[in-house]
Every structure is written in structure tokens, then in C-alpha cells.
Amino acid sequence: MAAKKGHKKTGGRVKGTPNQFTKTVKEVFTTVFNELQVNKTANLKEWAKKNTTDFYKLSAKLIPTDLTADLHLQEKKFPEWLTREIGGN
């Protein structure tokens, strides 16, 4: 059953903490990838040359999608001469 709206989160993983399974899979994948790069016929560069479209599709998925921005907006003040001209502020 879902918690009521406004209910404070209790328990579970802290926000931003990576999932352990995902972390393990990435580590194993990286290890295998690095081992394959020694093989002249099975390395990524050779595969990418033969499969450029697939290579770029996979590359695009590696671009981070979670962007965090800290914006500080300031009130725009028009110069006094412009304010008189347009009748604002």
C-alpha cells in the first residue's frame, strides 16, 4: 500500500546511492570489456568500424541523462531612460 501524500520517506536506500546489483554488473562488464580489447579481432574499435550505426546508438546511451542545475535568477532592472520610454517599472 502506498504512503499518503506528504508522508516522510522511511527506510530504503538513500537517494543517489547506486543499486548494488547494477554496480556489480557494470564492474563485471568493464572487466570483460578490458580483457576483450587485447584481442585484435574482438575489440570494440574493430567492431565499431564494421557497425558504425550500432556503435553510435550505444554511445548515445552512455551520455548521462540526469542533469542537475543550480540556477540563481536575478530581477532584471531596465535602465531608467528605457523605463521612461516604455512606461514600465
MOZI-V246774 format. One record per residue. PHI is phi in radians with two decimals (none if undefined). OMEGA is omega as a letter, one per 20 degrees, with the letter a starting at -180 (999 if undefined). D_CENTER is the distance of its C-alpha to the mean C-alpha in Angstrom with 1 decimal. Layout:
phi=PHI omega=OMEGA d_center=D_CENTER
phi=PHI omega=OMEGA d_center=D_CENTER
//
This chain:
phi=none omega=a d_center=30.8
phi=-1.30 omega=r d_center=28.1
phi=-1.28 omega=r d_center=28.5
phi=-1.22 omega=a d_center=29.9
phi=-1.01 omega=r d_center=27.9
phi=1.54 omega=r d_center=27.5
phi=-1.22 omega=a d_center=28.0
phi=-1.27 omega=r d_center=26.4
phi=-1.21 omega=r d_center=24.2
phi=-2.28 omega=r d_center=26.2
phi=1.26 omega=r d_center=25.4
phi=1.39 omega=a d_center=22.5
phi=-1.37 omega=r d_center=19.5
phi=-1.19 omega=a d_center=18.3
phi=-0.94 omega=r d_center=15.1
phi=1.62 omega=r d_center=12.2
phi=-1.36 omega=a d_center=14.4
phi=-1.19 omega=r d_center=13.3
phi=-1.17 omega=a d_center=15.6
phi=-1.07 omega=a d_center=18.4
phi=-1.10 omega=r d_center=18.9
phi=-1.05 omega=r d_center=15.4
phi=-1.07 omega=a d_center=15.8
phi=-1.12 omega=r d_center=19.2
phi=-1.05 omega=r d_center=18.3
phi=-1.09 omega=r d_center=15.8
phi=-1.12 omega=r d_center=18.6
phi=-1.11 omega=r d_center=21.2
phi=-1.03 omega=r d_center=19.3
phi=-1.09 omega=r d_center=18.8
phi=-1.09 omega=r d_center=22.5
phi=-1.11 omega=r d_center=23.7
phi=-1.00 omega=a d_center=21.7
phi=-1.10 omega=r d_center=23.3
phi=-1.17 omega=a d_center=26.7
phi=-1.20 omega=a d_center=26.5
phi=-1.17 omega=r d_center=26.0
phi=-1.28 omega=a d_center=29.6
phi=-1.30 omega=a d_center=31.0
phi=-1.14 omega=a d_center=31.8
phi=-1.71 omega=a d_center=31.7
phi=-1.99 omega=a d_center=28.8
phi=-1.51 omega=a d_center=26.1
phi=-1.08 omega=a d_center=22.9
phi=-1.05 omega=r d_center=24.4
phi=-1.16 omega=r d_center=27.4
phi=-1.12 omega=a d_center=25.6
phi=-1.09 omega=r d_center=23.3
phi=-1.10 omega=a d_center=26.5
phi=-1.49 omega=a d_center=28.0
phi=-2.31 omega=a d_center=25.0
phi=-1.05 omega=a d_center=23.1
phi=-1.08 omega=r d_center=21.8
phi=-1.11 omega=r d_center=20.4
phi=-1.07 omega=a d_center=18.9
phi=-1.21 omega=r d_center=17.0
phi=-1.11 omega=r d_center=15.9
phi=-1.14 omega=r d_center=14.5
phi=-1.06 omega=a d_center=13.0
phi=-1.10 omega=r d_center=11.1
phi=-1.28 omega=r d_center=9.6
phi=-1.50 omega=r d_center=8.3
phi=-1.28 omega=a d_center=6.1
phi=-1.03 omega=r d_center=2.3
phi=-1.89 omega=r d_center=3.0
phi=-1.73 omega=r d_center=3.5
phi=-1.81 omega=r d_center=5.6
phi=-2.06 omega=r d_center=8.9
phi=-2.20 omega=r d_center=12.0
phi=-2.02 omega=a d_center=15.5
phi=-1.77 omega=r d_center=18.0
phi=-2.09 omega=a d_center=21.6
phi=-1.63 omega=r d_center=23.8
phi=-1.98 omega=r d_center=27.4
phi=-1.19 omega=r d_center=30.3
phi=-1.42 omega=r d_center=31.5
phi=-1.94 omega=r d_center=35.2
phi=-1.43 omega=r d_center=37.2
phi=-1.04 omega=a d_center=40.0
phi=-0.98 omega=a d_center=43.4
phi=-1.10 omega=r d_center=45.0
phi=-1.29 omega=r d_center=42.3
phi=-1.08 omega=r d_center=42.5
phi=-1.11 omega=a d_center=46.3
phi=-1.15 omega=a d_center=45.9
phi=-1.70 omega=r d_center=43.5
phi=1.32 omega=r d_center=45.0
phi=-1.78 omega=r d_center=41.8
phi=0.23 omega=999 d_center=40.9
//
